[in-house]
Amino acid sequence: RGKTDPEEKRKAFREAFYSCFSKIAKELGIRVILQGTIAADVVETKGGVKTQHNVLEQIGINPLERYGYRVLEPLKDLYKPQVREVARFLGLPAEVSERRPFPGPGLSVRVLGEVTRERIELVRKATRIVEEETEGYPCFQAFAVLLSDRATGVSERGERKYGNIVVVRVVISEDAMRAEPLELPWGVLHRLSSRITREVPGVCRVLYDLTPKPPATIEFE
């Protein structure tokens, strides 16, 4: 709370996550944890694009000294397509091997500006609608983002509203290093706008992000 800079928010989440986990690990006598860091996480963090919370030793943070346990990362040299292949080889169900990625810091990176319970709940409701309306489409990720700015709108009765802006982001990608926006049918876009403005309190405007990666990243923060 109180932080608005994306990098500060990510680093604050990293410290809170591992510090909380450290307390639990000490109580249970855990000295080693297994973590699902993949190559894209390391590349983006070391390249200065954005701090991935699960990248530690690669940037000089010793988890044993700082948090009291070792971190093993068996997937750190693999990209997403290779990780999916490993999952299939191990016989994991499709809902695991093919599921859409979700950011480690959760919905906090989809709330631009300060993170509050109310704003998290708003983006959670909008994301649920996006996931429902894009189910069955071959997308890598599909989610909603709450902007820090607001916009003027009008109610059905012609009254002025000053509400939140939600951006819908749906992309296709193989390895998360490059991505293209999915060309959704107009009917789907219309339903997304209609449902989000109707079902999510305080939202008066919905935008669709058409920016590929690069120049944008998949997540906004």
Secondary structure as UniProt FT lines:
FT   HELIX           6..28
FT   STRAND          32..34
FT   HELIX           39..46
FT   TURN            47..48
FT   TURN            53..54
FT   HELIX           57..59
FT   HELIX           63..67
FT   STRAND          70..72
FT   TURN            74..77
FT   HELIX           80..89
FT   TURN            90..91
FT   HELIX           94..97
FT   TURN            104..105
FT   HELIX           106..110
FT   HELIX           117..133
FT   TURN            134..136
FT   STRAND          141..154
FT   TURN            156..157
FT   STRAND          160..172
FT   STRAND          179..181
FT   HELIX           186..199
FT   TURN            201..202
FT   STRAND          203..208
FT   TURN            214..215
//
